[in-house]
């Protein structure tokens, strides 16, 4: 007869032949760990998206406080940790220029070689 063990704690199992866990705690922990493994990359992506949005929101607020248009250069974004490859969607303005959006904030290249931040 094959010795069966709990998939979580590796303790011997008693009871039904199809039992996989020794108790509800081990079963719950097993499924929680499995879910965390599957969602790990999604959490990392969402964290980057939130960070990008926070950076844009902070810069936008600074410019609004100074009563200026929100124009910023690439280096200022990079210094704050902005990751250009992570955005939620792309859009186009009325002139056909591409806007990279991070949730409700957009980043569009301007004619001066910098970027303009806008709320959508």
GUVEXNU-62636 format. One record per atom (N, C-alpha, C): residue in one letter; x, y, z. Coordinates in steps of 0.2 Angstrom, whole numbers, plus 2048, in hexadecimal, padded with zeros to 3 digits. Atoms other than C-alpha are relative to their C-alpha. Layout:
<recs>
aXYZ...
</recs>
This chain:
<recs>
x8047FA800x800800800x804806800x7FC7FA801x8078117FBx7FE805806x8007FB7FAx80A81E809x7FE8067FDx8027F9803x80082E805x802805805x7FE7FB7FBx80683E80Cx7FC8077FEx8037F9801x7FE85080Dx8048047FBx7FC7FC805x80385B7FEx803806803x7FD7F97FDx80786A80Ax8057FE805x7FC8017FAx80E86381Ax8047F9800x7FD806801x813852814x7FF7FB806x8028057FBx80B849823x7FC7FA7FDx804806802x804838821x7F8801800x8077FF801x7F283881Bx7FC7FA802x8048057FEx7E482E823x7F98017FDx8077FF803x7D282B81Cx8007FE7F9x802801807x7CC82C80Bx8067FF7FBx7FA801804x7D78257FDx8018067FBx7FF7FA804x7D58357F3x802806803x7FF7FA7FCx7D9841801x8078027FEx7F97FD802x7E884D7FDx803804806x7FE7FC7FAx7E985780Dx7FE7FE806x8028037FAx7E985381Fx7FA804804x8067FC7FDx7DD862824x7FF8067FCx8027FB804x7D587181Ex8058067FFx7FA7FB800x7E487C823x8057FF7FAx7FB802805x7F0873818x7FD8007F9x8037FF807x7E3873809x8008077FEx8017F9801x7E088580Bx8078037FEx7F97FD801x7F388980Cx8037FE7F9x7FD803806x7F787E7FDx7FD8047FAx8037FC805x7EA8877F2x802808800x7FE7F9800x7EF8987F8x8078017FDx7F97FF802x8028957F4x7FF7FF7F8x801801808x7FC88E7E2x7FE8067FDx8037FA803x7F289E7DFx805805800x7FB7FB7FFx8008A97E5x8067FF7FAx7FB801806x80C8A17D8x7FD8027FAx8037FE807x8008A37CAx7FF8077FFx8017F9801x7FC8B57CEx806805802x7FA7FD7FFx80E8BA7D2x8028057FBx7FE7FB806x8128C27C1x7FB8057FFx8057FB800x8018CB7C1x801805805x7FF7FB7FAx8058D37D2x8068047FEx7FA7FC802x8168D97CBx7FE8057FBx8027FC805x80E8E07BCx7FB806803x8057FB7FDx8008E97C6x804805804x7FC7FB7FCx80D8F07D2x8048057FCx7FD7FC805x8178F77C3x7FB8057FDx8057FB803x8078FF7BCx7FE805805x8027FC7FBx8029067CDx806805801x7FA7FC7FFx81490D7CFx8008067FAx8007FB806x8139157BDx7FB805801x8067FB7FFx80291D7C1x802805806x7FE7FB7FAx8099247D2x8058057FDx7FA7FB802x81892C7C9x7FC8057FBx8037FB805x80D9347BBx7FB804804x8047FC7FCx80093A7C8x804805804x7FC7FB7FCx80E9427D3x8028057FCx7FE7FB805x81594A7C4x7FB8057FEx8067FC802x8049507BEx7FE805806x8027FC7FBx8009577CFx805806801x7FB7FB7FFx8119607D1x7FF8067FAx8007FB805x80E9697C0x7F9804801x8067FD7FFx7FC96D7C4x800805806x7FF7FB7FAx8019757D5x8048067FDx7FC7FA802x80D9807CBx7FD8037FAx8047FD806x8009847BEx8038007F9x7FD801806x80A97D7B0x7FD7FA7FDx802807803x8069707A3x8057FB802x7FC8067FDx80C95F7A8x8057FE7FAx7FB803805x81C95D79Cx8067FE804x7FA8037FDx82A9527A2x8057FD7FBx7FB804804x83A94B79Bx8007F9802x7FF8077FFx83E939799x8047FE806x7FB8017FAx84C93A7A6x7FC801807x8047FE7FAx8409417B3x7FC7FA802x8048067FFx8359327B1x8047FA802x7FC8067FFx8439257B1x803801807x7FE7FF7F9x84A92D7C1x7FB7FE805x8058027FBx83A92A7CAx7FE7F9800x802807801x8399187C4x7FB7FE7FBx805802805x82D9197B6x8027FB7FBx7FE806805x82D9097ABx7FC8017FAx8047FE807x82890E799x7FC7FA7FDx803806803x8248FC794x7F97FE803x8068027FCx8158FB7A1x7FB806800x8067FB800x80590479Dx7FA7FB7FFx806804800x7F38FE79Dx7FD8007F9x803800807x7EE90478Bx8038067FCx7FE7FB805x7F290F77Cx7FA8037FDx8067FC803x7E791D775x8038057FBx7FE7FA804x7E892B769x7FC806801x8047FA7FFx7E493D76Bx7FD8027F9x8037FE806x7DB94775Ex8058017FAx7FB7FF805x7EB94B754x8037F97FEx7FD807802x7EF938753x8067FE803x7FA8027FCx7FD93875Fx7FF7FB805x8018067FBx7FF92876Ax801802807x8007FF7F9x7FC92977Cx8007FA804x7FF8067FCx80291C788x7FC801807x8047FE7FAx7F591B796x8027FB806x7FF8047FAx7F89147A8x7F9802804x8067FF7FDx7E69137AEx7FD8067FDx8037FA802x7DF9247ADx8048067FEx7FB7FB801x7EF92E7AAx8037FE7F9x7FD802806x7F792F799x8078047FFx7F97FD801x809933793x8018007F8x8007FF807x80B93A782x8078047FEx7FA7FD802x81B93F779x7FE8077FDx8017F9802x81C952776x8058027FBx7FC7FE806x82495C768x807802803x7FA7FE7FDx832961774x8057FA802x7FC8067FEx83894F776x7FF7FE807x8028037FAx83194D787x7F97FD800x806803800x82094778Dx7FB804803x8067FD7FDx80F94E791x7FC7FB804x8048047FCx80594779Fx7F9803800x8077FD800x7F294879Ex7FB7FB804x8058047FDx7E39417A7x7FA7FF7FBx805802805x7D693779Dx7F97FF804
</recs>
